Amino acid sequence: MKKTPIQWKDYYRTNKEDADYHYEGMLGPIVTKEKTLLRLWSPVAEKACVSFFKDGTGGEAFLTEDMHREKQGVWIWEKTGDLHGTYYVFKLFIEGNWITSQDPYATACGVNGLRSMLVDLSRTQPEGWQEDTPPAREAEDVIYELHVKEFSWDPAGGFDPEVRGTYRAFAQRDTHLDGDPKGPATGLSYVKALGINTLQIMPMYDYGSVDEAGDKEAFNWGYDPVNYNVPEGSYSTDPFHGEVRIREAREMVKAMHDAGFRVIMDVVYNHTFSLDTCLQKTMPWYFYRIDEKGNPSNGSGCGNDVATERSMVRKYIEDSVLYWAREYHMDGFRFDLMGLLDVTLMNRIRKKLDAIYGEGEKVLYGEPWGAGDTHMEPDQMGSLKENEEWLLPSIGMFQDDLRDGIKGSVFDDLDAGFVNGREDMEELIAAGFKAYGRPASRWISYVSCHDNLTLWDKLLCTTEEETIRKRQNRLAASIYLMCPGRPFLLSGEEFLRTKEGNDNTFNAPVTLNRLDWKLIRENEDMVSFYRGLIGLRKRVPVLCAKDAEAADRIRILHSHGGVVSFMGTLEGEKGTFSAIFGAYNSLEDAQRIALPKAPEGKIWQILVKEDNSHLWEKALAGEGLAAGSDPALKIRISPKGGYTVQIPGGSCVMLGIPA
């Protein structure tokens, strides 16, 4: 077999392996009390055997047996008896050398993923797992990004010391600030009260940047895949016994479902922690892209790019996504650097999930960009924003134009946007309310995530006075939380989360990354403002609609002079609003703009103004304030016979008509 990277590249690009070696059957381990079956895809191996160990690290193999080769380059080993809890590795003879590798399809592993583990998944189910189901979808998916360790690390969160930073913390209910039962709620109770209904969990598969046997304070975001189908051990209470992390990860998902949340998994199929992986060992260079000189492609910025366009790589990723949906009850997937994944793969995943679970039941979205250029095969295209017309409409994308338009570029700390003083941004913001001319199902509307500066830290860079920063923060939230698409926020954004100006905390101390729960008391006014906006969002049908015509029901009324306004109409059920008017003033001084006439027999009622986002609750209770009764709004009849309304400086005004 050819040896150098450029020769491997030429071999794989002939598509010969697709014709001769593509395998559609199940790969990986099947473990029951009666027998164990292993299947490994490695067409380049001349010989293969499997060695078994009692522990995940150290010690000698107690058994090594040959595997036999079948069609399409698949190696098989089968044995009767109960091997649950046994660790194993493959030994492959490739090009004159014996290579030791984990199982690419392993569902469990030992500490730090050094050895794969045989596990009967039916014996790792927490109580009630068979009955576990997600809550029914609400009118809108409001997504909150969480990191497992960040969530509960802060002692002020009131979590028991033994579960802080672990999967098990999510199952602890009724936590309170500083452990005081009379204090503000923390944990999932707090998040639920905020109005969140969907949790996006940052990478929780086995990753390589934290030593699972080392310091408990070690921290990383986790975008460093090692074993794609195994939960990360550093979030478990015992990383040395492979079944523990499985059970506890499932307990976390069940606890989230029980608390009323749907769960989205952040997945990283675009690169691996290094090239020293079981994918590379079992099929050298097949799973990775390389350039014309034979060097690994680096569109990920992490030293390698996964070759998603190859048939068995596509199968591997599809199988992995379906595995997490089936065995861990995941309700959706967020794809890191989705622009490096080919369009065909993403559409296939969408169709397979729809076929199994129902159309649109599993939410899919990702970042429609890469960190750089990748060497994808020329007959394929990446899932980039410029290629979105080739992706199914139910595959979402993060909307970076709206993000940067609201508060400035993420690549320049001092760059400002609409809310913090930049001129001529009105048209860009207005286009956001029209979904940029695309289906509303396409966009994830947001201003902050784990990457780059937090929203509060960004405003600290552009605005000196704290009262003005808070005003800008409220204005930013009131824009993106009312735009078409699915609203998304970084955990803690609502209580002015800070990372002290660090825009890339991927491996910073957990003490910097952790959710600082004391801020929910210090910034209670901001938490309340977000809670009111989220509650209103769910009750405005025209903002929640995801059909192709959703944006057509929204009309831009004003988009110049520092002010943007819109009106949307869509009949809804009782307890919702059939019409809504929103206006956003980025200037310091009040501005007067046109206000549409209310439908016959109706009056505009105040839903949100300045720092109060809860007035809509009174409107739905039949105690609403008529817009004309508020002296700050100064509604008048214009010379042309219409109405005008005054928008106070640096604020949002929203008016509505109950259905």
Buried (B, 14 or more C-beta within 10 A) or exposed (E): EBEEBBEBBEBBEEEEBEEEBBBEEEBBBBBBEEEBBBBBBBBBBEEBBBBBBEBBEEEEBEEEEEBEBEEBBBBEBEEEEBBBBBBBBBBBBBEEEEBEBBBBBBBBBBBBBBBBBBBBBEBBBBEEBEEBEBBEBBBBBBBBBBBBBBBBBBEBBBBEEEBBBBBBBBBBEEBBBBBEEEBBBBBBBBBBEBBBBBBBBBBBBBBBBBEBEEEEEBBBBBBBBBBBBBBBBBBBBBBBBBBBBBBBBBBBBBBBBBBBBBBBBBBBBBBBBBBEBBBBBBBBBBBBBBBEEBEBBBBBEBBBBBBBBBBBBBBBBBBBBBBBBEBBBBBBBBBBBBBBBBBBBBBBBBEBBBEEBEEBBBBBBBBBBBBEEBBBBEEBBBBBBEBBEBBBBBBBBBBBBBBBBBBBBBEEBEBBBBBBBBEEBBEBBBBBBBBBEBBBBBBBBBBBBBBBBBBBBBBBBBBEEEEBBBBBBBBBBBBBBBBBBBBBBBBBBBBBBBBEEBBEBBEBEBEBBBBBBBBBBEBEEBBBBBBBBBBBBBBBBBBBBBEBEBBEBBEBBBBEEBBBBBBBBBEBEEEBBBBBBBBBBBBEEBBBBBBBEBEEEEEBBBBBBBBBBBBBBBBBEEEBBBBBEBEBBBBBEEEEEEBBBBBBBBBBBBBBBBB
